[in-house]
Amino acid sequence: MSTDERSAGPPQASSAPLGGSAAHEVASVGALLLGCIADDFTGATDLANNLVRAGMRVVQAMGVPGQPLDTDADAVVVALKSRTLPVDEAITQSLDALRWLQAQGAQQIYFKYCSTFDSTAQGNIGPVAEALMEALADLPGADFTIATPAFPDNQRTVFKGHLFVGDVLLNESGMQNHPLTPMTDANLVRVLQAQCRRKVGLIDYKVVAQGEAAIRARIDQLRAQGVGLAIVDAISNDDLLRLGPALKGMPLVTAGSGVAIGLPANFGIAPSNTASALPAATGLQAVVSGSCSLATNRQVAAFIEAGRPALAIDALQIAAGVDVARQALAWAEPLLGQGPVLIYSTADSIAVKSVQGQLGVEEAGALVERTLAAIARGLVTLGVRQLVVAGGETSGACVQALNITQMKIGLQIDPGVPWCHAQTDAAPDGGLHLTLKSGNFGADDFFSKAFAMLA
């Protein structure tokens, strides 16, 4: 890419890979500036989207790659499905991702979690963050990191250490009813402290408002008090942009995707249109939705109210042995030529709890995920080349069913949700345009807006 195509290029790497050793030094195409580890697939895309908007060329890998990076990129986001795994498994996968990113020469590591801080009293945010800190312990400054899920563009703000969703506290936002990670406390210092051995502190809005020097001074003060992690207040993008320079050189950053808007400038990169370029879109259109969030429920309702064809799938039928995937594909095939179709398991919290009561939480989720993943692959086999997937767990299952290993990140549809392009054996004629939408993200008309953008 020529210098006239970007406002500023990344500086030439002159140092060894972050925390690297001789055993880790695997040849790659170019210096990797930022190495990211995301705890679910939609969250990975959300992070990649913000980095692309800030000018970085980004590749998203599905799981830890088995070989070195083979294309130029400023940042790589390794997408894991670790958010709801047992803690030990989440740590193991995250450390595997760290070692691969170190081998690519990553200069800084970014552990990304959800903007609603989805976790339980056991983790996985705190334990994974501490495991990464320990793995990077030989680097100056690795004894401290920040934590903030703030993403003002999506109405996620942190004030006095408390997470707000829009105008309400996290525990009043609907997240208290999440089927896997119910969030009943908005005090993030308290939530994170319950998961960590290290002391957790706070960098509040008064400090953040003063900018880089004040933030760095507060970090030094917290270090002296024995604090290892600190929640950071942010109520606007300006706060995140003030925070960014203070994170330059910090070996590990942990955050939602919002902090990403302030990091590319630390590497001399500015926004440009070329970072988000994707191939032209072709083919049929479909939506697969497994999220049961309030936002996705509204999006499903809006799609149906617009007169679009939609089919609900039933976990109890799946459990009874009915081939729901085959039935759904038979329903969709004659309709696809007329415009986008929607196949969904999205339901309100009462209906979800009823099914979970009969099948069990894990069994109900696994049955639906497997079925939606089979449907997604079947739709692509039928000629769908523009696919929207709603829900983090659903997105992970669908991507795995489609054997997608990497995605190029393109234009943003709504805050935190971009179109992507990927190669898959189910679409050998040029690949697939794909968007992985976090359940909580997107306007009510997200589905129709997404396809209109590609058109």
Residue pairs with C-beta under 8 A, 6 or more apart in sequence:
1 9
1 57
1 72
1 274
3 9
5 272
5 274
6 55
6 269
6 270
6 272
6 274
6 275
7 55
7 269
7 270
7 271
7 272
8 55
8 268
8 269
8 270
9 268
9 269
10 31
10 33
10 74
10 267
10 268
10 269
11 267
11 268
12 31
13 31
13 33
13 105
13 107
15 107
16 25
16 105
17 24
17 25
17 102
17 103
17 104
17 105
17 106
17 107
18 35
18 101
18 102
18 105
18 106
18 107
18 108
18 109
18 136
18 139
18 251
19 102
19 135
19 136
19 138
19 139
19 142
19 251
20 102
20 103
20 105
24 99
24 102
24 103
25 103
26 68
26 103
26 104
27 68
28 68
28 69
28 70
28 103
28 104
28 105
29 69
29 70
29 71
29 72
29 73
30 72
30 73
31 105
31 107
32 69
32 73
32 74
32 75
32 76
32 101
32 104
32 105
32 106
32 107
33 56
33 74
33 75
33 106
33 107
33 108
33 267
33 269
34 51
34 56
34 74
34 75
34 76
34 106
34 107
34 108
34 110
34 263
34 264
34 267
35 75
35 76
35 78
35 98
35 101
35 102
35 104
35 106
35 107
35 108
35 109
35 110
36 44
36 47
36 48
36 51
36 75
36 76
36 77
36 78
36 101
36 109
36 110
36 111
36 112
37 77
37 78
37 80
37 94
37 97
37 98
37 101
37 109
37 110
37 111
37 112
37 132
38 44
38 47
38 77
38 78
38 79
38 80
38 112
38 113
39 80
39 81
39 82
39 83
39 90
39 94
39 111
39 112
39 113
39 114
39 124
39 125
39 128
40 79
40 80
40 81
40 82
40 83
40 114
40 392
40 393
40 395
40 396
41 62
41 79
41 81
41 392
41 395
41 396
41 399
41 436
42 391
42 392
42 395
42 417
42 436
42 437
42 438
42 439
42 441
43 79
43 83
43 112
43 113
43 114
43 256
43 257
43 392
43 438
44 60
44 77
44 78
44 79
44 80
44 112
44 436
45 60
45 77
45 79
45 395
45 407
45 409
45 417
45 418
45 420
45 435
45 436
46 112
46 115
46 256
46 257
46 416
46 417
46 438
46 441
47 77
47 110
47 112
47 257
47 260
48 58
48 60
48 75
48 77
48 407
48 409
48 418
48 420
49 257
49 409
49 412
49 416
49 417
49 418
50 257
50 258
50 260
50 261
50 416
51 58
51 74
51 75
51 77
51 260
51 263
51 264
51 409
52 58
52 275
52 276
52 409
52 410
52 412
52 418
53 261
53 271
53 276
53 412
54 260
54 261
54 263
54 264
54 265
54 269
54 270
54 271
55 264
55 269
55 270
55 271
55 272
55 275
56 73
56 74
56 75
56 264
56 269
56 275
57 72
57 73
57 74
57 75
57 275
58 73
58 74
58 75
58 76
58 77
58 275
58 408
58 409
59 69
59 71
59 73
59 75
59 76
59 77
59 406
59 407
59 408
59 409
60 76
60 77
60 79
60 406
60 407
60 408
60 409
60 420
61 76
61 77
61 78
61 79
61 405
61 406
62 79
62 399
62 400
62 404
62 405
62 406
62 407
63 78
63 79
63 80
63 405
64 78
64 80
64 93
64 96
64 97
64 100
65 78
65 100
65 405
65 406
68 103
68 104
69 76
69 104
74 264
74 267
74 269
76 101
76 104
76 106
77 112
78 97
78 100
78 101
79 396
79 399
80 90
80 93
80 94
80 97
81 393
81 396
82 89
82 90
82 93
82 94
82 124
82 128
83 90
83 113
83 114
83 118
83 119
83 124
83 181
83 392
84 124
84 180
84 181
84 393
85 93
85 124
87 122
87 123
87 124
87 127
90 123
90 124
90 127
90 128
91 124
91 127
91 128
91 131
94 111
94 128
94 131
94 132
95 131
95 132
95 135
98 109
98 132
98 135
98 136
101 109
107 267
108 249
108 250
108 251
108 252
108 253
108 263
109 132
109 136
109 251
109 252
109 253
110 252
110 253
110 254
110 255
110 259
110 260
110 263
111 128
111 129
111 132
111 252
111 253
111 254
111 255
112 254
112 255
112 256
112 257
113 119
113 125
113 149
113 254
113 255
113 256
114 149
114 256
114 392
114 438
115 149
115 150
115 151
115 154
115 156
115 256
115 257
115 258
115 416
115 440
116 149
116 156
116 163
116 165
116 170
116 173
116 175
116 183
116 440
117 125
117 149
117 163
117 170
117 183
117 188
117 191
117 256
118 175
118 178
118 180
118 181
118 183
119 125
119 126
119 181
119 183
119 191
119 195
120 181
121 194
121 195
122 195
123 195
124 195
125 147
125 192
125 195
125 254
126 192
126 194
126 195
126 196
126 229
127 195
127 196
129 145
129 147
129 196
129 229
129 252
129 254
130 196
130 197
130 198
130 228
130 229
132 252
132 254
133 142
133 143
133 145
133 198
133 228
133 252
136 142
136 251
136 252
137 143
139 251
140 251
141 249
141 250
141 251
142 251
142 252
143 223
143 228
144 219
144 222
144 223
144 227
144 228
144 229
144 230
144 250
145 228
145 229
145 230
145 250
145 251
145 252
145 253
145 254
146 203
146 219
146 229
146 230
146 231
146 232
146 243
146 247
146 250
146 253
146 254
146 255
146 259
147 188
147 192
147 200
147 229
147 230
147 231
147 232
147 254
147 255
148 158
148 188
148 231
148 232
148 233
148 234
148 243
148 255
148 256
148 258
148 259
149 156
149 158
149 163
149 188
149 255
149 256
149 258
150 156
150 157
150 158
150 163
150 232
150 233
150 234
150 235
150 239
150 240
150 255
150 256
150 258
150 259
151 256
151 257
151 258
151 415
151 416
152 234
152 235
152 236
152 237
152 239
152 240
152 258
153 237
153 258
153 415
153 416
154 415
154 416
154 440
154 441
155 164
155 165
155 166
156 163
156 164
156 165
156 256
156 258
157 163
157 164
157 234
157 235
157 236
158 164
158 188
158 231
158 232
158 233
158 234
158 235
159 205
159 233
159 235
160 202
160 204
160 205
160 233
161 187
161 188
161 189
161 202
161 204
161 231
161 233
162 169
162 170
162 186
162 187
162 188
163 169
163 170
163 186
163 188
164 170
164 186
165 173
165 174
165 175
165 440
166 173
169 186
170 183
170 185
170 186
171 183
171 184
171 185
171 186
172 186
174 293
174 294
174 349
175 182
175 183
175 440
176 182
176 183
176 184
177 349
179 292
179 349
179 352
179 353
179 356
179 361
179 365
180 361
180 365
180 393
183 191
185 191
188 231
189 200
189 201
189 202
189 231
192 200
192 229
192 231
193 199
193 200
196 228
196 229
198 227
198 228
198 229
199 225
199 226
199 227
199 228
199 229
200 227
200 228
200 229
200 230
200 231
201 222
201 225
201 227
201 229
201 230
201 231
202 230
202 231
202 232
202 233
203 215
203 218
203 219
203 222
203 230
203 231
203 232
203 233
204 233
205 233
205 234
205 235
205 239
207 214
207 215
207 218
208 214
208 215
208 232
208 233
208 234
208 239
208 242
208 243
209 239
209 242
211 242
211 245
211 246
212 242
212 245
212 246
215 242
215 243
215 246
216 246
218 230
219 230
219 246
222 230
229 254
232 243
233 239
234 240
234 243
234 258
237 258
237 261
240 258
240 259
240 261
240 262
241 261
241 262
242 262
243 259
243 262
244 259
244 261
244 262
244 263
244 265
244 266
245 262
245 265
245 266
247 253
247 259
247 262
247 263
247 266
248 266
253 259
253 263
257 416
264 270
276 409
276 410
276 411
276 412
276 418
277 410
278 408
278 410
278 411
278 419
278 420
278 421
278 433
279 421
279 430
279 431
281 385
281 386
281 433
281 454
281 455
282 385
282 430
283 383
283 384
283 385
283 386
283 427
284 336
284 337
284 379
284 382
284 383
284 384
284 385
284 386
285 336
285 339
285 340
285 341
285 384
285 386
285 387
285 451
286 332
286 336
286 340
286 341
286 342
286 343
286 379
286 384
286 386
286 387
286 388
287 303
287 340
287 341
287 342
287 343
287 344
287 387
287 388
287 389
287 390
287 447
288 342
288 343
288 344
288 372
288 375
288 376
288 379
288 387
288 388
288 389
288 390
288 394
288 398
289 296
289 299
289 300
289 342
289 343
289 344
289 345
289 346
289 388
289 389
289 390
289 391
289 394
290 344
290 345
290 346
290 368
290 369
290 372
290 389
290 390
290 391
290 393
290 394
290 397
291 346
291 390
291 391
291 392
291 394
291 437
291 438
291 439
292 345
292 346
292 347
292 348
292 349
292 352
292 391
292 439
293 391
293 439
293 440
294 440
295 439
295 440
295 441
295 442
296 346
296 390
296 391
296 437
296 439
296 440
296 442
297 346
297 347
297 348
298 444
299 390
299 442
299 443
299 444
299 445
299 446
299 447
300 310
300 342
300 344
300 346
301 444
302 444
302 445
302 447
302 448
303 310
303 342
303 447
303 448
304 310
304 342
306 448
308 339
308 340
308 341
308 342
308 447
308 448
309 332
309 335
309 338
309 341
309 342
310 341
310 342
310 343
310 344
311 328
311 331
311 332
311 341
311 342
311 343
311 344
312 344
312 345
312 346
312 347
313 324
313 328
313 343
313 344
313 345
313 368
313 371
313 372
313 375
314 324
315 345
315 355
315 359
315 364
315 367
315 368
316 355
316 358
316 359
317 324
318 324
318 367
318 368
318 371
319 359
319 363
319 367
324 371
325 371
325 374
325 375
325 378
328 343
328 375
328 378
329 375
329 378
329 379
329 382
332 341
332 343
332 379
332 382
333 382
335 341
336 379
336 382
336 383
336 384
340 386
340 447
340 448
340 451
342 447
343 372
343 375
343 379
344 390
345 368
345 371
345 372
346 390
346 391
347 355
352 364
355 364
356 364
358 364
359 367
365 393
368 394
369 393
369 394
369 396
369 397
370 397
372 394
372 397
372 398
373 394
373 397
373 398
373 400
373 401
374 401
376 387
376 389
376 398
376 401
376 402
377 398
377 401
377 402
377 426
379 387
380 387
380 402
380 424
380 426
380 427
380 432
381 426
384 432
385 427
385 430
385 431
385 432
385 433
386 432
386 433
386 451
386 454
387 398
387 432
387 433
387 434
387 435
388 434
388 435
388 437
388 446
388 447
388 450
388 451
389 395
389 398
389 399
389 434
389 435
389 436
389 437
390 437
390 439
391 437
391 438
391 439
392 436
392 438
392 439
395 436
395 437
399 434
399 436
402 422
402 424
402 426
402 432
403 424
403 425
403 426
404 422
404 423
404 424
404 432
404 434
406 422
406 423
407 420
407 421
407 422
407 434
408 420
408 421
408 422
409 418
409 420
410 418
410 419
410 420
410 421
411 418
411 419
411 453
412 418
413 419
413 435
413 442
413 446
413 449
413 450
413 453
414 441
414 442
414 443
414 446
414 449
415 441
416 438
416 441
417 435
417 436
417 437
417 438
417 441
417 442
417 446
418 435
419 433
419 434
419 435
419 450
419 453
419 454
420 433
420 434
420 435
420 436
421 431
421 432
421 433
421 434
422 431
422 432
422 434
423 431
423 432
424 431
424 432
426 432
433 454
435 450
437 446
443 449
